Amino acid sequence: MLAKPRSVVFANSKGGVGKSTLALMASLGIATLHPSSRVELIDLDIQKTSSDSLRRFENSRFSVLENEDFFLNSGSPNNGNLINHMGSDFPYRNSQKYIIFDSPAGNEPSRSTFLSHSDLIFVPTSVGDADVFATLKYLGELQELFGKQKTNIDGPPPPVVLLPNMVDSREEFNELRNHFTKHSVYFGKPLYYAPVFRRAFRSDENDTSVAKLLQQAKPYIGWLTDLIARADQLPLPPKKLFQL
């Protein structure tokens, strides 16, 4: 049993890389594949794509949390309140707890110090030049944040896992891996493109679109949720790109 909620963040300063879709898949994946768990989604994006779409699935084990105390007047994350929440227990004392953050585009790590207090950071990216360039920059900014936060966190910084997203072929996956080969991060399994991902947030009869997404991506969701559940068992931070 986890001593406190496990906090997982989907983050990248670039929009359109799949943060919200992957946060949806992780949230519903944990709730369905780990029936003894409690899951809380915190959407830090002002567009609230994730929270508005997932609220209809709320039940006794899955909740979407909106709290104005998590934001400053500027719209930036209120890091102090977020860190306090991440370190506190839920009102469920006999279950594993997970907090899934969907972070907004354009929010630099320097303004999101709560990232260094999380248990796992997923950074999605596609093979597109703009996404790769922004992700390389974001990884550098994360390392700067971790360096400045050394005295404020217990133990090593959280693991960073790159998620190759919406790739079309094995060749694209290998191309993407080559872009990050010198970076000391983990490299996740590829999520290959399929039209069903375009309809991830559609609210239709019997939630057919979401059901199709969960079914088609079931192996990937199983891998993703298992990685979240055993994040504390990852090997020491790699000195260069480490293929999971």
C-alpha positions, 0 to 999 in steps of 0.5 A: 500500500502506498504511504501517500498518493502517487503523483504523476504529471503529463507535461510539456510546454508544447501543445498538441503533443497528447498530454490530455489524451494520455492523462485520460488513458492513464486515469481511466486505465488505473481506475479500470485495471486497478480496481482497488485504487482511488484515482484523482485527476487534476486538470491544470489547463485553463481549457479544462479538456480533460476535466470537462470530458472525464467528469461524467465518469466520476464515481466512488473511486474516480474523481475530477478535482477543480480547486481555485486554490491550485492557481495563482491570480496570474493563472500559473500553478500555486505550487505551495498548495499543489505540493501540500495536496500531493503530500497529503492523504486522501479520505481513503485510507485502505486503498492505493491512491493516484493523482494524475495531473494534466499540465497546460501548454506554455507553462515553463518548469521554472513556474511549476516547482511542484513538478520536482515533488511528483513521483513520475513525469511523462513528457509526450512528443511526436516526431514533428520538428516543432514537437521535438525542438520544444521537447528538447528545450523542455527537458533542459528546463526540467534539469535546471529546475531539478538542480535548483530544487535539490535542497527542497526535495527528499531523495533524487528528482522524479523519473522523466519518461519520454512518451513517443506519441502518434508515430506512424511507423517503427522508422519514425519511432527510431528517428524520434529515439535518435533525437534524444539519445544523449538525454538522461531520461527513460524512453517509453513504448510507442503509441502508434497513430489511429483515428480513434484518438481523434475522438478521445474526448467525444461524448456520444451515446454509451461513450462508444468513442472512449470505449473503442479507444480503451479497447484498441489501446488496451496493451499500451494502457496496460503498460502505462498503468503498470509503469505508474504503479511500479514507478518506485521500482525504476532503475536509478536515473540513466546517464543516457537514454534508457529504453523501457 
